[in-house]
Amino acid sequence: MPPAPRTPLPRRALLGLLLVVPVLLTACNSPAPATRPGRTGASHTVPWNQVRPLADPRSYSGPTTATVADADITPVTRAARPVLPATVTDVQGTKVTVKSTDRILALDLYGSLAATVYGLGLGDHLVGRDQSTGFPAAAKLPLVTSGGHQLNAEAILALHPTVLITDTTLGPWNVVLQLRDSGVPVVVVDAKRSLDTVGTLVDEVSAALGVKAEGERLRDRLHEEITAEQAQIAKVVPADAARRPRVMFLYARGQAGVYYLFGKGSGADSLIKALQAVDVASEAGINGFTPLNAEAMAKAKPDVILMMSEGLRSVGGVQGALSLPGVAQTPAGRHRRIVDMSDYQVLSFGPLTAPVLDSLARAVYAPDSLAPSHAGAAS
């Protein structure tokens, strides 16, 4: 792996990094459980109208694990009716005709493509999964990526897919070209992920699979869910802007010694904005991502540090995170205020977007509304 860059890099470089250093730890080939234990976290059963948000979320002490109560995806129908053949021009300008959706592969770095296919009602047609696909119904699907996020041509071809939907976040790219040369229709969709792309991703996938009607239903449902969640968040955010927490997203892979701050255009900025918190990385001028350093942390002064659960585990939990450059000296470090969430969910921006926002909002603004569980990742 080349030396870490000294200056912020664009999103394309970020995706390159994540191909080398997987978003998910790959000690085993099976998805991690949908929920991960932490000091706080589990199914949150307290209705929002019974929740008392923190008067000043900046002053809360202790780690929190944000956990989606139900990681299952509810499809808009159990009997999707594809209208085929479906011809689309993908994001790369390639005209593709899909004649069969009998055996679908939907592969990307975030796991959002397979989740979207499932949400459209074609879950029974999925024949394999990538390492990032972690919703429960996909657990038994055979893995077709190796070493984290490397496409395995042999494993893919052995499943005889009738269509592959992917983006540019997985590699090597010659595997995609090999599949296309073998006659498999390959539809490449946009690789961007943020709150603004949830609906457009549904549109791209549904058009390719010939289920535009189902796509409209799913897009509208997700829009309503996200809008309702944002309205709920607005009710618990401190009215005084000075009390809104300053949040930083820290990506860590302790085994590889890789530590990055996620900034503008990384997807983390969209998430923090949706929580109506202060995105301190973007405020500090970080575009894409930049290596963690004490100077950047001192300048950012985060009240809350947001991490992926496996990333937090990889550095030895909260105590290990506090030993990283500059972390202990921040308000978040002094208060041990680290919020972690499943790698499969936190930046997926798919059908679980509203529940992800709900869990994060509770962890940031009303951690006592999360049911307690035994010590784990956040300890």
Sequence and secondary structure as in RCSB ss.txt:
>XXXX:A:sequence
MPPAPRTPLPRRALLGLLLVVPVLLTACNSPAPATRPGRTGASHTVPWNQVRPLADPRSYSGPTTATVADADITP
VTRAARPVLPATVTDVQGTKVTVKSTDRILALDLYGSLAATVYGLGLGDHLVGRDQSTGFPAAAKLPLVTSGGHQ
LNAEAILALHPTVLITDTTLGPWNVVLQLRDSGVPVVVVDAKRSLDTVGTLVDEVSAALGVKAEGERLRDRLHEE
ITAEQAQIAKVVPADAARRPRVMFLYARGQAGVYYLFGKGSGADSLIKALQAVDVASEAGINGFTPLNAEAMAKA
KPDVILMMSEGLRSVGGVQGALSLPGVAQTPAGRHRRIVDMSDYQVLSFGPLTAPVLDSLARAVYAPDSLAPSHA
GAAS
>XXXX:A:secstr
     SS B HHHHHHHHHHS SS  SSSS   S    SB S   S GGG    S GGG  S EEE  S      
S SS    SSEEEE TTS EEEE   SSEEEE SSSHHHHHHIIIIIGGGB  B TT  SGGGTTS B EETTTE
E HHHHHHT  SEEEE TTSB HHHHHHHHHTT  EEE     SGGGHHHHHHHHHHHTT HHHHHHHHHHHHHH
HHHHHHHHHHHS SSGGGS EEEEEEEEGGGTEEEEE BTSSHHHHHHHTT EEHHHHTT BSEEE  HHHHHHH
  SEEEEEHHHHHHTTHHHHHTTSTTTTTSHHHHTT EEEE TTTTTT STTHHHHHHHHHHHHH GGGS B  S
 TT 
